[in-house]
Amino acid sequence: MTGLLTPSYPPVHNPDLDFFSGLLLPPFLVHPSAVLVEKKGADSSSGCTREVEHNAKSNLTYVTEFILLGFSFNPRLMPLLFSAFLMTYLLIILGNSLITILICLDSHLHTPMYFFIGVLSMLDLSYTTTTVPQMLAHMASQKKAISFASCVAQMYIFLVLGVTESWLFAIMSIDRYVAICHPLRYKVIMSPWLCGVMVIFCGLWGVISALVYTVFAMRLPYCGPNKINHFFCEVPAVLKLACADTSVNDRIDFILGFSVILIPLSLILVIYANIFIAILRIRSGQGRLKAFSTCASHITVVTMFCVPAMVMYMKPGSEASPEEDKKLALFYNVISAFFNPIIYSLRNKDVKRAFLKVTGWGRDPE
């Protein structure tokens, strides 16, 4: 009966295999899937081998949520840090919302420069809201989980706003160049239509670049540990958990970092080199000081945002330090958004005058 079901073949001796016969692994060291593949291969069926390999891949368990480890501070300091971050976030909301409202209500602030500052304030407000409330919630509770879909959404929105803000700084430097080097034609060149087109360009570039970043990061399999050593889902931190080679992602991050950080930063440097040359030609000391003051504010804001972001996204993943990455992210995500209203607008006489006019408090500052 057995002979009818299983055909017998004469043994075929292969002398080339005699040498390897003593090198065979003992049975307890051979993975079961390998034995199964070997048996299937003995039947001369390559299709069966591919099927077994496919089944082995399908048995992998992929993560459905991540754990955000956050900051590794002393637990005794956590209430103090929670209060500090909460106060900082509330001040970010207050400062940036106030700037946006004043620019909308006061007609004297309806200029290209304040239009861009208003857009910057809205970006900063949205930028921090993407990450800080969740960070505060995780600091206040023991549950630090975030679903896979929420992590992808947070990563994408954060990148859209970050790339848009990076290019907005370059657009703002162009505005300062026209205002200082071509003051008589400023309103003609920087028309409302052109300002709107520039902001739309920044937004579209942010959407496209963020989509590429996110797709290439989340197409990788995540089947191992699910603990992200960060306080939000940022690309470099998430890539460390991928169950595959991320060298392609490192190259893509470097190339995109060139287009979303280095190119805007280089454009800013070239424009400000021309601005400084033009400032040195101004005969009036007061006019030269005013121009330098405006440029210094913008350069400070750009430095606080672009330099940490460039260090974060353009270095190879193998050289990344989790603690340093968290500090850099905190700097360009929270600290810059906190200081932007102070550096750029709240110390500005036009903004103070608009604040007193809207609230009806006191007299206009001279």
C-alpha positions as CSV (number, residue, x, y, z in Angstrom):
1,M,0.0,0.0,0.0
2,T,2.9,2.3,0.9
3,G,4.6,1.5,-2.4
4,L,1.5,2.5,-4.3
5,L,1.4,6.0,-2.7
6,T,5.1,6.8,-2.6
7,P,7.2,6.1,-5.7
8,S,10.6,4.7,-5.0
9,Y,13.7,6.0,-6.8
10,P,17.1,4.4,-7.0
11,P,19.6,6.1,-4.7
12,V,21.9,8.5,-6.5
13,H,25.4,8.9,-5.0
14,N,27.0,12.4,-5.2
15,P,30.6,12.2,-4.1
16,D,30.8,16.1,-3.8
17,L,28.5,15.8,-0.7
18,D,30.7,13.4,1.1
19,F,32.8,16.1,2.5
20,F,29.9,18.0,3.9
21,S,28.2,15.1,5.5
22,G,30.2,15.5,8.7
23,L,29.4,19.2,8.9
24,L,25.6,18.8,9.2
25,L,24.1,20.5,12.2
26,P,22.5,18.4,14.9
27,P,18.7,18.3,14.8
28,F,18.2,20.4,17.9
29,L,20.1,23.4,16.3
30,V,18.0,23.4,13.1
31,H,15.0,25.8,13.1
32,P,11.7,23.9,12.4
33,S,10.9,26.1,9.4
34,A,14.3,25.2,7.9
35,V,13.5,21.5,8.3
36,L,10.1,22.0,6.7
37,V,11.7,23.9,3.7
38,E,14.2,21.0,3.3
39,K,11.5,18.4,3.2
40,K,9.5,20.4,0.7
41,G,12.6,20.9,-1.4
42,A,13.1,17.1,-1.4
43,D,9.9,16.9,-3.3
44,S,11.4,19.1,-6.0
45,S,8.7,21.8,-5.5
46,S,10.1,25.3,-5.4
47,G,6.6,26.7,-5.1
48,C,6.2,25.0,-1.8
49,T,9.4,26.6,-0.5
50,R,8.1,30.1,-1.4
51,E,4.8,29.3,0.3
52,V,6.5,28.3,3.5
53,E,8.6,31.5,3.5
54,H,5.5,33.5,2.9
55,N,3.8,31.9,5.8
56,A,6.8,32.6,8.0
57,K,6.6,36.3,7.1
58,S,2.8,36.4,7.7
59,N,3.4,35.0,11.2
60,L,5.3,38.1,12.2
61,T,3.5,40.2,14.8
62,Y,3.5,43.9,13.9
63,V,3.1,46.6,16.6
64,T,-0.3,48.2,16.9
65,E,0.8,50.9,19.3
66,F,4.0,52.6,20.6
67,I,5.1,53.6,24.0
68,L,6.6,57.1,24.3
69,L,9.2,57.0,27.0
70,G,9.5,60.8,27.2
71,F,12.2,62.4,29.4
72,S,14.3,60.3,31.8
73,F,14.1,62.7,34.7
74,N,14.0,62.0,38.4
75,P,10.4,61.1,39.3
76,R,10.5,63.6,42.2
77,L,11.2,66.4,39.7
78,M,8.2,65.4,37.4
79,P,5.6,67.6,39.1
80,L,7.9,70.6,38.8
81,L,8.7,69.9,35.2
82,F,5.0,69.3,34.4
83,S,4.2,72.7,35.8
84,A,7.0,74.4,33.9
85,F,6.0,72.8,30.6
86,L,2.3,73.6,31.2
87,M,3.1,77.2,32.0
88,T,5.3,77.5,28.9
89,Y,2.6,76.0,26.7
90,L,0.0,78.4,28.0
91,L,2.3,81.3,27.4
92,I,2.9,80.1,23.9
93,I,-0.8,80.0,23.3
94,L,-1.3,83.5,24.8
95,G,1.6,85.2,23.0
96,N,1.0,83.7,19.5
97,S,-2.8,84.1,19.8
98,L,-2.4,87.7,20.9
99,I,-0.1,88.5,18.0
100,T,-2.5,86.9,15.5
101,I,-5.5,88.8,16.9
102,L,-3.7,92.2,16.9
103,I,-2.6,91.8,13.3
104,C,-6.1,90.9,12.2
105,L,-7.8,93.8,14.1
106,D,-5.4,96.7,13.6
107,S,-5.3,98.0,10.1
108,H,-1.8,99.6,10.7
109,L,-0.4,96.1,10.9
110,H,-1.8,95.0,7.6
111,T,1.6,95.0,5.9
112,P,3.6,92.2,4.4
113,M,6.0,91.9,7.3
114,Y,3.2,91.5,9.9
115,F,1.3,89.2,7.6
116,F,4.2,86.8,7.6
117,I,4.6,87.2,11.4
118,G,0.9,86.4,11.8
119,V,1.4,83.2,9.7
120,L,4.5,82.3,11.8
121,S,2.5,82.7,15.0
122,M,-0.3,80.4,13.7
123,L,2.3,77.8,12.7
124,D,4.1,78.0,16.1
125,L,0.7,77.6,17.9
126,S,-0.2,74.5,15.7
127,Y,3.4,73.2,15.9
128,T,3.5,73.0,19.7
129,T,-0.2,71.8,20.0
130,T,0.8,68.7,17.9
131,T,3.2,67.5,20.6
132,V,3.0,69.3,23.9
133,P,-0.5,68.4,25.1
134,Q,0.3,64.7,24.6
135,M,3.6,65.1,26.4
136,L,1.9,66.7,29.4
137,A,-0.8,63.9,29.4
138,H,2.0,61.3,29.5
139,M,3.8,63.1,32.3
140,A,0.7,63.2,34.4
141,S,-0.2,59.5,34.0
142,Q,1.4,56.1,33.9
143,K,-0.1,55.3,30.5
144,K,2.2,56.5,27.7
145,A,0.8,54.6,24.7
146,I,0.0,56.0,21.3
147,S,-1.7,54.0,18.6
148,F,0.1,53.3,15.3
149,A,-2.3,55.5,13.3
150,S,-2.0,58.4,15.8
151,C,1.7,58.2,15.6
152,V,1.7,58.4,11.8
153,A,-0.7,61.3,12.0
154,Q,1.4,63.2,14.6
155,M,4.5,62.6,12.6
156,Y,3.0,63.9,9.3
157,I,1.3,67.0,10.8
158,F,4.5,67.9,12.7
159,L,6.6,67.6,9.5
160,V,4.1,69.6,7.5
161,L,4.2,72.5,9.9
162,G,8.0,72.3,10.4
163,V,8.9,72.3,6.7
164,T,6.4,75.1,6.1
165,E,7.9,77.2,8.8
166,S,11.4,76.5,7.5
167,W,10.6,77.9,4.1
168,L,8.5,80.8,5.7
169,F,11.7,82.1,7.3
170,A,13.3,82.3,3.8
171,I,10.3,84.2,2.5
172,M,10.5,86.6,5.5
173,S,14.1,87.3,4.7
174,I,13.1,88.2,1.1
175,D,10.5,90.6,2.6
176,R,13.2,92.3,4.7
177,Y,15.5,92.5,1.7
178,V,12.9,94.4,-0.4
179,A,12.0,96.6,2.6
180,I,15.6,97.7,3.2
181,C,17.1,97.7,-0.3
182,H,14.0,98.8,-2.3
183,P,11.9,100.9,0.2
184,L,10.2,103.0,-2.4
185,R,8.9,100.0,-4.3
186,Y,8.2,97.8,-1.3
187,K,4.4,97.9,-1.4
188,V,4.4,97.4,-5.1
189,I,6.7,94.4,-5.1
190,M,5.3,92.8,-2.0
191,S,1.7,92.9,-3.1
192,P,-1.0,90.9,-1.2
193,W,-1.2,88.5,-4.1
194,L,2.5,87.8,-4.1
195,C,2.5,87.3,-0.3
196,G,-0.4,84.9,-0.5
197,V,1.3,82.9,-3.3
198,M,4.5,82.7,-1.2
199,V,2.7,81.3,1.8
200,I,0.8,78.8,-0.4
201,F,4.2,77.6,-1.8
202,C,5.5,77.1,1.7
203,G,2.5,75.1,2.6
204,L,2.5,72.9,-0.5
205,W,6.2,72.2,-0.1
206,G,5.6,71.2,3.5
207,V,2.7,68.8,2.5
208,I,4.8,67.1,-0.2
209,S,8.0,66.8,1.8
210,A,6.2,65.5,4.9
211,L,4.4,62.9,2.8
212,V,7.7,61.6,1.4
213,Y,9.2,61.5,4.9
214,T,6.3,59.7,6.5
215,V,5.7,57.2,3.7
216,F,9.3,56.1,3.6
217,A,9.4,55.9,7.4
218,M,6.2,54.0,8.0
219,R,6.5,51.6,5.0
220,L,9.1,49.7,7.0
221,P,8.0,46.8,9.2
222,Y,7.8,47.4,12.9
223,C,7.6,44.0,14.5
224,G,10.0,44.2,17.5
225,P,10.2,46.5,20.5
226,N,7.6,49.3,20.5
227,K,9.2,51.8,23.0
228,I,10.1,55.1,21.4
229,N,12.8,56.9,23.3
230,H,11.3,60.4,22.7
231,F,8.4,62.5,23.8
232,F,6.6,62.4,20.5
233,C,6.7,60.4,17.2
234,E,9.6,62.0,15.4
235,V,11.1,60.3,12.3
236,P,14.6,59.6,13.6
237,A,13.3,58.1,16.9
238,V,10.7,55.9,15.2
239,L,13.2,54.6,12.6
240,K,15.3,53.0,15.4
241,L,12.5,50.5,16.0
242,A,12.2,49.3,12.3
243,C,12.8,45.6,11.7
244,A,14.7,46.4,8.5
245,D,17.7,48.3,7.1
246,T,17.2,52.0,7.4
247,S,20.2,53.2,5.3
248,V,17.8,54.2,2.4
249,N,15.8,56.3,4.9
250,D,19.0,58.0,6.1
251,R,19.8,59.0,2.5
252,I,16.3,60.2,1.8
253,D,16.3,62.2,5.1
254,F,19.7,63.8,4.1
255,I,18.4,64.7,0.6
256,L,15.1,66.1,1.8
257,G,16.9,67.9,4.7
258,F,18.9,69.6,1.9
259,S,15.7,70.9,0.3
260,V,13.8,71.8,3.4
261,I,16.6,73.1,5.7
262,L,19.8,73.8,3.9
263,I,18.4,75.5,0.8
264,P,16.2,77.9,2.8
265,L,19.1,78.6,5.2
266,S,21.5,79.2,2.4
267,L,19.0,81.6,0.8
268,I,18.7,83.4,4.1
269,L,22.4,83.8,4.4
270,V,22.8,85.1,0.8
271,I,20.0,87.6,1.2
272,Y,21.3,88.9,4.5
273,A,24.8,89.3,3.1
274,N,23.2,91.7,0.5
275,I,21.1,93.4,3.3
276,F,24.2,94.0,5.4
277,I,26.0,95.5,2.4
278,A,23.0,97.8,1.8
279,I,22.8,98.7,5.5
280,L,26.5,99.8,5.6
281,R,25.6,102.3,2.8
282,I,22.9,104.0,4.9
283,R,24.2,107.4,6.0
284,S,21.8,107.9,8.9
285,G,22.9,106.2,12.1
286,Q,19.4,105.8,13.3
287,G,18.2,104.2,10.1
288,R,21.2,101.9,10.2
289,L,20.4,100.9,13.8
290,K,16.7,100.3,13.0
291,A,17.6,98.1,10.0
292,F,20.1,96.1,12.1
293,S,17.5,95.6,14.8
294,T,15.0,94.1,12.4
295,C,17.6,91.8,10.9
296,A,18.9,90.7,14.3
297,S,15.4,89.6,15.4
298,H,14.9,87.5,12.3
299,I,18.4,86.0,12.5
300,T,17.8,85.0,16.1
301,V,14.5,83.3,15.4
302,V,16.0,81.4,12.3
303,T,19.0,80.2,14.3
304,M,16.9,78.9,17.2
305,F,14.7,76.9,14.7
306,C,16.9,75.8,11.7
307,V,20.2,74.9,13.4
308,P,18.8,72.3,15.8
309,A,16.5,70.9,13.1
310,M,19.4,70.6,10.7
311,V,21.5,68.7,13.3
312,M,18.5,66.4,14.0
313,Y,17.5,65.4,10.5
314,M,20.7,65.5,8.5
315,K,23.0,63.3,10.7
316,P,23.0,59.5,10.2
317,G,20.7,57.5,12.4
318,S,23.7,55.5,13.8
319,E,25.1,58.7,15.3
320,A,21.9,59.8,16.9
321,S,21.8,60.1,20.7
322,P,18.3,59.8,22.2
323,E,18.8,62.3,25.0
324,E,20.5,64.8,22.7
325,D,17.7,64.4,20.1
326,K,15.0,65.1,22.8
327,K,16.8,68.3,23.8
328,L,17.1,69.4,20.2
329,A,13.5,68.7,19.5
330,L,12.4,70.5,22.6
331,F,14.5,73.5,21.6
332,Y,13.1,74.0,18.0
333,N,9.6,72.7,18.9
334,V,8.8,74.5,22.2
335,I,11.5,77.0,23.1
336,S,11.6,78.7,19.7
337,A,7.7,79.0,19.7
338,F,7.9,80.5,23.2
339,F,10.5,83.2,22.2
340,N,9.2,84.1,18.7
341,P,6.5,86.5,19.9
342,I,8.9,88.1,22.4
343,I,11.7,88.5,19.9
344,Y,9.7,89.4,16.9
345,S,6.7,91.3,17.9
346,L,5.9,92.0,21.6
347,R,8.9,94.4,21.9
348,N,7.9,96.2,18.7
349,K,6.4,99.7,19.0
350,D,3.8,99.0,16.3
351,V,2.5,95.9,18.2
352,K,2.4,97.8,21.5
353,R,0.5,100.6,19.9
354,A,-2.0,98.1,18.4
355,F,-2.4,96.4,21.8
356,L,-3.2,99.7,23.6
357,K,-5.6,100.7,20.8
358,V,-7.5,97.4,20.9
359,T,-7.7,97.1,24.7
360,G,-8.2,100.8,25.3
361,W,-5.5,100.9,28.1
362,G,-3.4,104.0,28.6
363,R,-1.9,106.2,25.9
364,D,-0.1,105.1,22.8
365,P,3.6,104.8,23.3
366,E,5.7,107.4,21.6
